[in-house]
Amino acid sequence: MQEHTDPWDITAQLDELRTQGLWRELRPLNELNGVTVRAEGREWLNFSSSASRLVCGTHRVHADLEEALADFKGTEAALTFSSGFAVALGTIPALMGAGDTIILDKLCHASLVDAARLSGATIRVFPHNHLEKLERLLQTAQGRVLVVTESIFSMDGDAAPLREIVELKARYGAWLLVDEAHAVGVLGPQGRGLAAALGVDQQVDLHLGTLSKAFGLSGGYLAASRQVIDLLINRARSFIYSTAPPVHLAHALGSILNLIRGEKGDALRAHVLSHAAQTQALLSEIGVTSPPGPAAILPVILGEAPRALEVSARLREAGFLIPCIRYPTVARGSARLRITVSALHSAAQIDSLGIALRERLEPHG
Ligand code: PMP
């Protein structure tokens, strides 16, 4: 394997900001009481309320949540944003620009695609999970190179071959961003996601996640090295120019993170994965092949949009809410039902879904 110098040269970028007097850092407040605030052992009169995180909006609780998320993901630091979408839009253009190359899996989420476009970098796309094509793109990529994938794909429920992708990105000196929106909370030790489950989390440069799925609230995070997070604090526009998430939200997210990491989280994970396996078995009985899993997303690919709409409507009539996913969210001709199982379903409820599906998937008559 070749030795690579830091192609992003983040140290130099941070030094330049310092030299120009443009360096920004977060200064957490401990207490807000009307117009007085407490931090760093003293009190101030606040003339900067209702602000973004950098102006006056960082509370100790935000910093605690970010430290806990970094610890959870095994990185030096983490930064929270108002949504997972905002994480992508802020992070990718902060790191990549004209002359660089972003290589995305064809099925990457819209937020990753839009962020790549916004960055001005050259965009290359490889067919879903196609390692040979990814390698060919890596061989010809110019500038700084970022590979972007999801770990569990949102509309297919299948997994990226992260071990192989990590090996490839290291061989070509690229960085890797993994969106674990659909894996965190559900997979891996303590629910840390698929990269952790496969033992390659330390090789992932940028861990992206949402706080709206397994966490059940809203927000998103990017976990990475301290340097990357410092650069994002200074460069990620969706972070800098957006009001801080409410302190109560950060507080609640911290409690949920403890739950996810603990025994209760283990029990919920066991339930949701057993429900996924049960659903997979029921689907296979009616001739529907599911991705090998393990994931809580199980698609039933039906083909043309009108057919998928019709089956979804028939299931709705029967009392089952299963969304119909169509173009442009998925490719034309691959409209589908997207089943997501929960830890809270009962085995009997899943059986009833199996019966309903069997009946409604049959043609009219
Ligand atoms: N990435 C993936 C893979 C997603 O499915 C979603 C949500 N649909 C997001 C990112 C965006 O997250 P959020 O809803 O927090 O903006």
Boltz pocket constraint, residues with backbone or C-beta under 6 A from the ligand:
constraints:
  - pocket:
      binder: B
      contacts: [[A, 82], [A, 83], [A, 84], [A, 85], [A, 86], [A, 109], [A, 111], [A, 150], [A, 152], [A, 154], [A, 179], [A, 181], [A, 182], [A, 210], [A, 211], [A, 212], [A, 218], [A, 219], [A, 220]]
      max_distance: 6.0
